[in-house]
Amino acid sequence: MLKLSRLADYAIVILVKLGEQEGVVTSPALAAITGVPEPTVAKVLKVLSAHGFVLSQRGAKGGYRLARSLADMSVASVITAVDGQIALTACVGGRECDTGLSCGLCGSWDVINTAIQSTLEGISLESMRPKEACSTVLSQINKLNATQTIREGV
């Protein structure tokens, strides 16, 4: 199964949510907005800052903001920043693997890997923003949760 790492997934969520905010946003605030634990948000922001996706501002009014627009960030670039090169198998890109000579597929995975890489490069984080239908569902869930909290007297 092809699967993103949890940190790459979180990085995309954090960047998209950060792009929806005005001004700088603190790590604890992003944790509250995204539901990602604050230590993990801090770890992801450190990586994103090192790779030029976010800018950090220190001080009492400190926090993080995007270094460039979501439209200028691709899903592939975030995955690569967090996880390293996108490679389906050990032999992708001419690298050596333990079974390269005996399996006979050396280089065959490059076609698939290139297609996936190109597709992910063509998807901007702007296009990952929640769609209206998703926002409507989330709004309804939040209203139900608020109603439930009021009924429980919490």
N, C-alpha and C positions, 0 to 999 in steps of 0.2 A: 504494500500500500504506500502510495506517495503521501507524505504528510509533512506539513510545516512544523518546525520546532515551536514549542510554546512561547519562547522568547521572541521569535520572529513574528508570530501572531500578535503577541502583546505589543510589540513595537509598532506594527501597523495600526492597531487600535489606538494606541497612545498618540501617534502622530495625527491620525484623523480627528480624534477628539480635541487635541491641542489646536488643530487648524480651525475648529469651530468656536474657539474662545477668543475673547478680545484681550489684548495686552499679554502680560506675562502670567504664567500659571505655576503654582508651586507643585512639587512632587506629591504632597499629601492631597492637594485638591484634585490632581489627575487620578490619584488612587481612588478617591471618592467618586469621581465622574465615571471611571472605567470599571470599577469593581476589581481591579488588579491590586494585589497587596502592595503596600507602599514600599517595602524594601525592593521588590521586583521592579516597580516603576522607577525607583532611583537607579537601579542597575541598568535598566534599559535606556534611561535618559543619558547616563554616562556614555554608553556605547554610541547612541545617536548623536550626542554632542561631539564625540571624538571623530565621527564620520561626516560632520557638517550638516546634519539634518536639523538640529536645534541649536539655539544660542542660549547660553545661561547668563543670568544676571544675578549678581550677588547683592547681599544687603537686605535691609528690612522690607524693601519692596521687590525682592528678588524672585526669581522663578525661571521659567523656560518659555521660549516662543520659537516658532518655526524660523529656520534660517532662509527658507524660500517657500514658495507656494506649494500646496498639495499637488497642483497640476504639473509641477516640475520634479516630482518625486515618483519613481516607478516602484511597483511592488518588488521587482527583481533587485533594485538597488538597496532596498531595506533588508531583504532576505540576505543578500551578499554581505552587507555591513554587519549583521547580527550573527550569521551562521558561516560565512565564508562562501567560497565558490559554489554555485548550484551545480551539483554533479550527482546524477542518478546512480552511477556505479563507480567503482575504483578506477576503471580504465578510461573514463571520459577525459577528453582533451589530451590524449596521448600519454597519460600517466600509466604507470605500470601497476599490474595487479598480480595476485598470486596464481590465478588460473588463466591468465591472458593467452598463453600459447596453446593450452589444451582445450579451452572452451571454443575457440574459433570465432568468437564474436567481437574480437578486438576492433574497435572503431565503429562497430554497428550501432552502439548506443549513442554515439555522437549525434546522429540525425535526430533521435528522439530528444536528447538533452538540449540541442540547439532549438528545436521547436518549442519546448517548454520555456527555455530562457527567453526566446523572442516574444512569446506570448506574455510572459510576466513583465518584460520590459515595456510592452505596449499598454500596460494597465497602470494608469496614474492613481495616486492615492485620492485625488479629487473624485475619481469615478467610484471609489470605495465608500464614499460618504453614504450614510443611510438614505435609502429611498423614501419617498413620501409614505408608501404603504407600511414600510418598516417603522417609520416614525410614529404613524398612527397607532400601530399595535403597541409599541413601547409606551406611548402616552396612555393608552387604555390600561395597560398593566400597572403603570405607576398610579393611576387613579384608583384602581382596584386595591392596590397595596395600601394606599393612603386611607381608603374607606375601611379596610380590614384593621389597620392600626388604630383608627378612631374608635371602632366598635370594641376592640380589645382594651381600650383605655390606656394604650401605651403612649 
